[in-house]
Amino acid sequence: MITVNGEKLDFTGTVAELLDVLEYNGKRVAVELNENIVPKADYGSTEVSDGDKLEIVRFVGGG
């Protein structure tokens, strides 16, 4: 069980897979894993483990 933006989620896999499951794939996002920013280049190789806490922020343009 992990926590994403304050909500519990049963998930095992990489940050990239999580973003795909949550339908953030292809969008401008920043990911914090256990209070550390995950570089975009590392999304595919960074494993999410039981007990991890993630914050995902999506950038929205406008004016």
PDB file of N, CA, C and O in Angstrom:
ATOM      1  N   MET A   1       0.849  -1.176   0.000  1.00  0.00           N
ATOM      2  CA  MET A   1       0.000   0.000   0.000  1.00  0.00           C
ATOM      3  C   MET A   1       0.898   1.243   0.000  1.00  0.00           C
ATOM      4  O   MET A   1       1.813   1.360   0.815  1.00  0.00           O
ATOM      5  N   ILE A   2       0.624   2.164  -0.923  1.00  0.00           N
ATOM      6  CA  ILE A   2       1.362   3.417  -0.992  1.00  0.00           C
ATOM      7  C   ILE A   2       0.380   4.566  -0.766  1.00  0.00           C
ATOM      8  O   ILE A   2      -0.833   4.360  -0.760  1.00  0.00           O
ATOM      9  N   THR A   3       0.905   5.762  -0.583  1.00  0.00           N
ATOM     10  CA  THR A   3       0.069   6.952  -0.450  1.00  0.00           C
ATOM     11  C   THR A   3       0.419   7.905  -1.579  1.00  0.00           C
ATOM     12  O   THR A   3       1.578   8.286  -1.743  1.00  0.00           O
ATOM     13  N   VAL A   4      -0.584   8.288  -2.356  1.00  0.00           N
ATOM     14  CA  VAL A   4      -0.401   9.218  -3.471  1.00  0.00           C
ATOM     15  C   VAL A   4      -1.292  10.432  -3.231  1.00  0.00           C
ATOM     16  O   VAL A   4      -2.517  10.321  -3.187  1.00  0.00           O
ATOM     17  N   ASN A   5      -0.661  11.583  -3.077  1.00  0.00           N
ATOM     18  CA  ASN A   5      -1.402  12.823  -2.820  1.00  0.00           C
ATOM     19  C   ASN A   5      -2.396  12.660  -1.671  1.00  0.00           C
ATOM     20  O   ASN A   5      -3.525  13.146  -1.729  1.00  0.00           O
ATOM     21  N   GLY A   6      -1.946  11.963  -0.626  1.00  0.00           N
ATOM     22  CA  GLY A   6      -2.754  11.792   0.582  1.00  0.00           C
ATOM     23  C   GLY A   6      -3.749  10.654   0.559  1.00  0.00           C
ATOM     24  O   GLY A   6      -4.441  10.427   1.551  1.00  0.00           O
ATOM     25  N   GLU A   7      -3.843   9.927  -0.554  1.00  0.00           N
ATOM     26  CA  GLU A   7      -4.791   8.820  -0.654  1.00  0.00           C
ATOM     27  C   GLU A   7      -4.067   7.483  -0.788  1.00  0.00           C
ATOM     28  O   GLU A   7      -3.074   7.374  -1.506  1.00  0.00           O
ATOM     29  N   LYS A   8      -4.573   6.472  -0.091  1.00  0.00           N
ATOM     30  CA  LYS A   8      -3.981   5.133  -0.124  1.00  0.00           C
ATOM     31  C   LYS A   8      -4.280   4.452  -1.454  1.00  0.00           C
ATOM     32  O   LYS A   8      -5.368   4.589  -2.015  1.00  0.00           O
ATOM     33  N   LEU A   9      -3.281   3.711  -1.944  1.00  0.00           N
ATOM     34  CA  LEU A   9      -3.428   3.007  -3.212  1.00  0.00           C
ATOM     35  C   LEU A   9      -2.622   1.725  -3.148  1.00  0.00           C
ATOM     36  O   LEU A   9      -1.479   1.727  -2.690  1.00  0.00           O
ATOM     37  N   ASP A  10      -3.214   0.626  -3.606  1.00  0.00           N
ATOM     38  CA  ASP A  10      -2.509  -0.650  -3.676  1.00  0.00           C
ATOM     39  C   ASP A  10      -1.803  -0.703  -5.027  1.00  0.00           C
ATOM     40  O   ASP A  10      -2.450  -0.861  -6.062  1.00  0.00           O
ATOM     41  N   PHE A  11      -0.464  -0.570  -5.018  1.00  0.00           N
ATOM     42  CA  PHE A  11       0.290  -0.507  -6.265  1.00  0.00           C
ATOM     43  C   PHE A  11       1.696  -1.029  -6.057  1.00  0.00           C
ATOM     44  O   PHE A  11       2.304  -0.814  -5.008  1.00  0.00           O
ATOM     45  N   THR A  12       2.210  -1.722  -7.072  1.00  0.00           N
ATOM     46  CA  THR A  12       3.601  -2.154  -7.121  1.00  0.00           C
ATOM     47  C   THR A  12       4.089  -1.911  -8.545  1.00  0.00           C
ATOM     48  O   THR A  12       3.428  -2.306  -9.505  1.00  0.00           O
ATOM     49  N   GLY A  13       5.245  -1.261  -8.684  1.00  0.00           N
ATOM     50  CA  GLY A  13       5.800  -0.994 -10.001  1.00  0.00           C
ATOM     51  C   GLY A  13       6.686   0.233  -9.963  1.00  0.00           C
ATOM     52  O   GLY A  13       7.175   0.629  -8.905  1.00  0.00           O
ATOM     53  N   THR A  14       6.890   0.834 -11.130  1.00  0.00           N
ATOM     54  CA  THR A  14       7.753   2.006 -11.235  1.00  0.00           C
ATOM     55  C   THR A  14       6.915   3.290 -11.214  1.00  0.00           C
ATOM     56  O   THR A  14       5.691   3.260 -11.338  1.00  0.00           O
ATOM     57  N   VAL A  15       7.603   4.398 -11.055  1.00  0.00           N
ATOM     58  CA  VAL A  15       6.928   5.698 -11.099  1.00  0.00           C
ATOM     59  C   VAL A  15       6.248   5.875 -12.455  1.00  0.00           C
ATOM     60  O   VAL A  15       5.113   6.347 -12.513  1.00  0.00           O
ATOM     61  N   ALA A  16       6.924   5.504 -13.550  1.00  0.00           N
ATOM     62  CA  ALA A  16       6.331   5.622 -14.886  1.00  0.00           C
ATOM     63  C   ALA A  16       5.043   4.807 -14.996  1.00  0.00           C
ATOM     64  O   ALA A  16       4.059   5.279 -15.566  1.00  0.00           O
ATOM     65  N   GLU A  17       5.042   3.595 -14.459  1.00  0.00           N
ATOM     66  CA  GLU A  17       3.844   2.750 -14.502  1.00  0.00           C
ATOM     67  C   GLU A  17       2.725   3.355 -13.669  1.00  0.00           C
ATOM     68  O   GLU A  17       1.559   3.300 -14.058  1.00  0.00           O
ATOM     69  N   LEU A  18       3.076   3.929 -12.529  1.00  0.00           N
ATOM     70  CA  LEU A  18       2.077   4.570 -11.674  1.00  0.00           C
ATOM     71  C   LEU A  18       1.445   5.754 -12.403  1.00  0.00           C
ATOM     72  O   LEU A  18       0.226   5.923 -12.377  1.00  0.00           O
ATOM     73  N   LEU A  19       2.266   6.564 -13.048  1.00  0.00           N
ATOM     74  CA  LEU A  19       1.732   7.706 -13.792  1.00  0.00           C
ATOM     75  C   LEU A  19       0.796   7.250 -14.889  1.00  0.00           C
ATOM     76  O   LEU A  19      -0.211   7.906 -15.157  1.00  0.00           O
ATOM     77  N   ASP A  20       1.112   6.131 -15.531  1.00  0.00           N
ATOM     78  CA  ASP A  20       0.250   5.575 -16.570  1.00  0.00           C
ATOM     79  C   ASP A  20      -1.085   5.120 -15.980  1.00  0.00           C
ATOM     80  O   ASP A  20      -2.145   5.418 -16.530  1.00  0.00           O
ATOM     81  N   VAL A  21      -1.029   4.399 -14.863  1.00  0.00           N
ATOM     82  CA  VAL A  21      -2.245   3.913 -14.194  1.00  0.00           C
ATOM     83  C   VAL A  21      -3.135   5.080 -13.776  1.00  0.00           C
ATOM     84  O   VAL A  21      -4.358   5.007 -13.889  1.00  0.00           O
ATOM     85  N   LEU A  22      -2.516   6.155 -13.295  1.00  0.00           N
ATOM     86  CA  LEU A  22      -3.266   7.318 -12.827  1.00  0.00           C
ATOM     87  C   LEU A  22      -3.607   8.288 -13.957  1.00  0.00           C
ATOM     88  O   LEU A  22      -4.156   9.363 -13.715  1.00  0.00           O
ATOM     89  N   GLU A  23      -3.277   7.902 -15.197  1.00  0.00           N
ATOM     90  CA  GLU A  23      -3.561   8.669 -16.402  1.00  0.00           C
ATOM     91  C   GLU A  23      -2.868  10.032 -16.424  1.00  0.00           C
ATOM     92  O   GLU A  23      -3.424  11.010 -16.924  1.00  0.00           O
ATOM     93  N   TYR A  24      -1.657  10.088 -15.879  1.00  0.00           N
ATOM     94  CA  TYR A  24      -0.814  11.267 -15.962  1.00  0.00           C
ATOM     95  C   TYR A  24       0.170  11.123 -17.123  1.00  0.00           C
ATOM     96  O   TYR A  24       0.937  12.046 -17.396  1.00  0.00           O
ATOM     97  N   ASN A  25       0.157   9.994 -17.802  1.00  0.00           N
ATOM     98  CA  ASN A  25       1.114   9.716 -18.862  1.00  0.00           C
ATOM     99  C   ASN A  25       1.058  10.794 -19.943  1.00  0.00           C
ATOM    100  O   ASN A  25      -0.015  11.117 -20.453  1.00  0.00           O
ATOM    101  N   GLY A  26       2.224  11.347 -20.286  1.00  0.00           N
ATOM    102  CA  GLY A  26       2.306  12.350 -21.331  1.00  0.00           C
ATOM    103  C   GLY A  26       2.029  13.766 -20.866  1.00  0.00           C
ATOM    104  O   GLY A  26       2.119  14.699 -21.664  1.00  0.00           O
ATOM    105  N   LYS A  27       1.697  13.950 -19.608  1.00  0.00           N
ATOM    106  CA  LYS A  27       1.415  15.272 -19.090  1.00  0.00           C
ATOM    107  C   LYS A  27       2.616  15.795 -18.315  1.00  0.00           C
ATOM    108  O   LYS A  27       3.450  15.019 -17.847  1.00  0.00           O
ATOM    109  N   ARG A  28       2.696  17.084 -18.188  1.00  0.00           N
ATOM    110  CA  ARG A  28       3.779  17.703 -17.421  1.00  0.00           C
ATOM    111  C   ARG A  28       3.517  17.516 -15.938  1.00  0.00           C
ATOM    112  O   ARG A  28       2.567  18.071 -15.385  1.00  0.00           O
ATOM    113  N   VAL A  29       4.366  16.731 -15.307  1.00  0.00           N
ATOM    114  CA  VAL A  29       4.207  16.458 -13.881  1.00  0.00           C
ATOM    115  C   VAL A  29       5.557  16.522 -13.180  1.00  0.00           C
ATOM    116  O   VAL A  29       6.613  16.397 -13.801  1.00  0.00           O
ATOM    117  N   ALA A  30       5.490  16.719 -11.880  1.00  0.00           N
ATOM    118  CA  ALA A  30       6.650  16.586 -11.004  1.00  0.00           C
ATOM    119  C   ALA A  30       6.263  15.545  -9.958  1.00  0.00           C
ATOM    120  O   ALA A  30       5.141  15.542  -9.451  1.00  0.00           O
ATOM    121  N   VAL A  31       7.206  14.664  -9.644  1.00  0.00           N
ATOM    122  CA  VAL A  31       6.936  13.590  -8.695  1.00  0.00           C
ATOM    123  C   VAL A  31       7.911  13.679  -7.532  1.00  0.00           C
ATOM    124  O   VAL A  31       9.125  13.764  -7.718  1.00  0.00           O
ATOM    125  N   GLU A  32       7.347  13.658  -6.323  1.00  0.00           N
ATOM    126  CA  GLU A  32       8.148  13.620  -5.104  1.00  0.00           C
ATOM    127  C   GLU A  32       7.902  12.260  -4.455  1.00  0.00           C
ATOM    128  O   GLU A  32       6.757  11.883  -4.207  1.00  0.00           O
ATOM    129  N   LEU A  33       8.965  11.539  -4.187  1.00  0.00           N
ATOM    130  CA  LEU A  33       8.886  10.214  -3.569  1.00  0.00           C
ATOM    131  C   LEU A  33       9.599  10.275  -2.235  1.00  0.00           C
ATOM    132  O   LEU A  33      10.814  10.468  -2.177  1.00  0.00           O
ATOM    133  N   ASN A  34       8.842  10.111  -1.164  1.00  0.00           N
ATOM    134  CA  ASN A  34       9.406  10.172   0.201  1.00  0.00           C
ATOM    135  C   ASN A  34      10.233  11.445   0.402  1.00  0.00           C
ATOM    136  O   ASN A  34      11.354  11.413   0.910  1.00  0.00           O
ATOM    137  N   GLU A  35       9.636  12.569  -0.017  1.00  0.00           N
ATOM    138  CA  GLU A  35      10.199  13.909   0.160  1.00  0.00           C
ATOM    139  C   GLU A  35      11.428  14.198  -0.702  1.00  0.00           C
ATOM    140  O   GLU A  35      12.169  15.139  -0.418  1.00  0.00           O
ATOM    141  N   ASN A  36      11.654  13.401  -1.750  1.00  0.00           N
ATOM    142  CA  ASN A  36      12.751  13.625  -2.693  1.00  0.00           C
ATOM    143  C   ASN A  36      12.182  13.703  -4.099  1.00  0.00           C
ATOM    144  O   ASN A  36      11.394  12.848  -4.503  1.00  0.00           O
ATOM    145  N   ILE A  37      12.583  14.733  -4.848  1.00  0.00           N
ATOM    146  CA  ILE A  37      12.130  14.877  -6.227  1.00  0.00           C
ATOM    147  C   ILE A  37      12.749  13.760  -7.079  1.00  0.00           C
ATOM    148  O   ILE A  37      13.947  13.493  -6.991  1.00  0.00           O
ATOM    149  N   VAL A  38      11.924  13.118  -7.894  1.00  0.00           N
ATOM    150  CA  VAL A  38      12.402  12.075  -8.800  1.00  0.00           C
ATOM    151  C   VAL A  38      12.647  12.723 -10.167  1.00  0.00           C
ATOM    152  O   VAL A  38      11.713  13.262 -10.761  1.00  0.00           O
ATOM    153  N   PRO A  39      13.882  12.682 -10.677  1.00  0.00           N
ATOM    154  CA  PRO A  39      14.140  13.230 -12.015  1.00  0.00           C
ATOM    155  C   PRO A  39      13.324  12.479 -13.071  1.00  0.00           C
ATOM    156  O   PRO A  39      13.174  11.259 -13.002  1.00  0.00           O
ATOM    157  N   LYS A  40      12.805  13.220 -14.039  1.00  0.00           N
ATOM    158  CA  LYS A  40      11.971  12.614 -15.076  1.00  0.00           C
ATOM    159  C   LYS A  40      12.685  11.455 -15.766  1.00  0.00           C
ATOM    160  O   LYS A  40      12.049  10.462 -16.118  1.00  0.00           O
ATOM    161  N   ALA A  41      13.990  11.569 -15.960  1.00  0.00           N
ATOM    162  CA  ALA A  41      14.766  10.505 -16.606  1.00  0.00           C
ATOM    163  C   ALA A  41      14.761   9.211 -15.801  1.00  0.00           C
ATOM    164  O   ALA A  41      15.049   8.146 -16.347  1.00  0.00           O
ATOM    165  N   ASP A  42      14.436   9.287 -14.509  1.00  0.00           N
ATOM    166  CA  ASP A  42      14.454   8.114 -13.637  1.00  0.00           C
ATOM    167  C   ASP A  42      13.076   7.501 -13.398  1.00  0.00           C
ATOM    168  O   ASP A  42      12.973   6.513 -12.671  1.00  0.00           O
ATOM    169  N   TYR A  43      12.018   8.054 -13.983  1.00  0.00           N
ATOM    170  CA  TYR A  43      10.670   7.538 -13.739  1.00  0.00           C
ATOM    171  C   TYR A  43      10.559   6.047 -14.061  1.00  0.00           C
ATOM    172  O   TYR A  43       9.921   5.301 -13.319  1.00  0.00           O
ATOM    173  N   GLY A  44      11.164   5.616 -15.143  1.00  0.00           N
ATOM    174  CA  GLY A  44      11.059   4.221 -15.573  1.00  0.00           C
ATOM    175  C   GLY A  44      11.865   3.246 -14.746  1.00  0.00           C
ATOM    176  O   GLY A  44      11.601   2.044 -14.773  1.00  0.00           O
ATOM    177  N   SER A  45      12.849   3.748 -14.007  1.00  0.00           N
ATOM    178  CA  SER A  45      13.707   2.857 -13.217  1.00  0.00           C
ATOM    179  C   SER A  45      13.512   3.003 -11.707  1.00  0.00           C
ATOM    180  O   SER A  45      14.125   2.270 -10.930  1.00  0.00           O
ATOM    181  N   THR A  46      12.671   3.936 -11.292  1.00  0.00           N
ATOM    182  CA  THR A  46      12.438   4.152  -9.859  1.00  0.00           C
ATOM    183  C   THR A  46      11.255   3.313  -9.403  1.00  0.00           C
ATOM    184  O   THR A  46      10.116   3.560  -9.798  1.00  0.00           O
ATOM    185  N   GLU A  47      11.533   2.328  -8.577  1.00  0.00           N
ATOM    186  CA  GLU A  47      10.500   1.437  -8.057  1.00  0.00           C
ATOM    187  C   GLU A  47       9.753   2.091  -6.894  1.00  0.00           C
ATOM    188  O   GLU A  47      10.343   2.777  -6.059  1.00  0.00           O
ATOM    189  N   VAL A  48       8.455   1.861  -6.865  1.00  0.00           N
ATOM    190  CA  VAL A  48       7.612   2.310  -5.763  1.00  0.00           C
ATOM    191  C   VAL A  48       7.376   1.105  -4.866  1.00  0.00           C
ATOM    192  O   VAL A  48       6.963   0.043  -5.332  1.00  0.00           O
ATOM    193  N   SER A  49       7.642   1.280  -3.565  1.00  0.00           N
ATOM    194  CA  SER A  49       7.550   0.162  -2.621  1.00  0.00           C
ATOM    195  C   SER A  49       6.458   0.399  -1.590  1.00  0.00           C
ATOM    196  O   SER A  49       5.995   1.522  -1.388  1.00  0.00           O
ATOM    197  N   ASP A  50       6.063  -0.681  -0.951  1.00  0.00           N
ATOM    198  CA  ASP A  50       5.062  -0.626   0.105  1.00  0.00           C
ATOM    199  C   ASP A  50       5.472   0.408   1.154  1.00  0.00           C
ATOM    200  O   ASP A  50       6.611   0.405   1.621  1.00  0.00           O
ATOM    201  N   GLY A  51       4.545   1.286   1.519  1.00  0.00           N
ATOM    202  CA  GLY A  51       4.799   2.304   2.529  1.00  0.00           C
ATOM    203  C   GLY A  51       5.309   3.625   1.973  1.00  0.00           C
ATOM    204  O   GLY A  51       5.413   4.601   2.715  1.00  0.00           O
ATOM    205  N   ASP A  52       5.632   3.678   0.667  1.00  0.00           N
ATOM    206  CA  ASP A  52       6.122   4.919   0.070  1.00  0.00           C
ATOM    207  C   ASP A  52       5.025   5.972   0.034  1.00  0.00           C
ATOM    208  O   ASP A  52       3.836   5.663  -0.041  1.00  0.00           O
ATOM    209  N   LYS A  53       5.465   7.237   0.092  1.00  0.00           N
ATOM    210  CA  LYS A  53       4.551   8.372  -0.017  1.00  0.00           C
ATOM    211  C   LYS A  53       4.971   9.203  -1.218  1.00  0.00           C
ATOM    212  O   LYS A  53       6.124   9.619  -1.333  1.00  0.00           O
ATOM    213  N   LEU A  54       4.022   9.435  -2.106  1.00  0.00           N
ATOM    214  CA  LEU A  54       4.290  10.223  -3.311  1.00  0.00           C
ATOM    215  C   LEU A  54       3.372  11.429  -3.371  1.00  0.00           C
ATOM    216  O   LEU A  54       2.213  11.379  -2.960  1.00  0.00           O
ATOM    217  N   GLU A  55       3.918  12.503  -3.890  1.00  0.00           N
ATOM    218  CA  GLU A  55       3.136  13.681  -4.229  1.00  0.00           C
ATOM    219  C   GLU A  55       3.356  13.894  -5.718  1.00  0.00           C
ATOM    220  O   GLU A  55       4.494  13.948  -6.183  1.00  0.00           O
ATOM    221  N   ILE A  56       2.265  14.013  -6.461  1.00  0.00           N
ATOM    222  CA  ILE A  56       2.346  14.234  -7.901  1.00  0.00           C
ATOM    223  C   ILE A  56       1.668  15.564  -8.184  1.00  0.00           C
ATOM    224  O   ILE A  56       0.511  15.778  -7.821  1.00  0.00           O
ATOM    225  N   VAL A  57       2.402  16.451  -8.837  1.00  0.00           N
ATOM    226  CA  VAL A  57       1.885  17.765  -9.177  1.00  0.00           C
ATOM    227  C   VAL A  57       1.861  17.889 -10.689  1.00  0.00           C
ATOM    228  O   VAL A  57       2.863  17.629 -11.355  1.00  0.00           O
ATOM    229  N   ARG A  58       0.728  18.283 -11.225  1.00  0.00           N
ATOM    230  CA  ARG A  58       0.589  18.470 -12.665  1.00  0.00           C
ATOM    231  C   ARG A  58       0.630  19.967 -12.971  1.00  0.00           C
ATOM    232  O   ARG A  58      -0.063  20.762 -12.337  1.00  0.00           O
ATOM    233  N   PHE A  59       1.442  20.331 -13.939  1.00  0.00           N
ATOM    234  CA  PHE A  59       1.563  21.729 -14.344  1.00  0.00           C
ATOM    235  C   PHE A  59       0.463  22.052 -15.343  1.00  0.00           C
ATOM    236  O   PHE A  59       0.246  21.316 -16.306  1.00  0.00           O
ATOM    237  N   VAL A  60      -0.225  23.154 -15.106  1.00  0.00           N
ATOM    238  CA  VAL A  60      -1.320  23.579 -15.959  1.00  0.00           C
ATOM    239  C   VAL A  60      -1.009  24.978 -16.466  1.00  0.00           C
ATOM    240  O   VAL A  60      -0.708  25.878 -15.682  1.00  0.00           O
ATOM    241  N   GLY A  61      -1.082  25.157 -17.775  1.00  0.00           N
ATOM    242  CA  GLY A  61      -0.853  26.477 -18.362  1.00  0.00           C
ATOM    243  C   GLY A  61      -2.142  27.257 -18.435  1.00  0.00           C
ATOM    244  O   GLY A  61      -3.231  26.699 -18.301  1.00  0.00           O
ATOM    245  N   GLY A  62      -2.017  28.502 -18.640  1.00  0.00           N
ATOM    246  CA  GLY A  62      -3.214  29.332 -18.775  1.00  0.00           C
ATOM    247  C   GLY A  62      -2.859  30.788 -18.573  1.00  0.00           C
ATOM    248  O   GLY A  62      -1.692  31.149 -18.419  1.00  0.00           O
ATOM    249  N   GLY A  63      -3.852  31.587 -18.576  1.00  0.00           N
ATOM    250  CA  GLY A  63      -3.559  33.000 -18.405  1.00  0.00           C
ATOM    251  C   GLY A  63      -4.777  33.786 -18.077  1.00  0.00           C
ATOM    252  O   GLY A  63      -4.699  35.002 -17.901  1.00  0.00           O
TER     253      GLY A  63
END
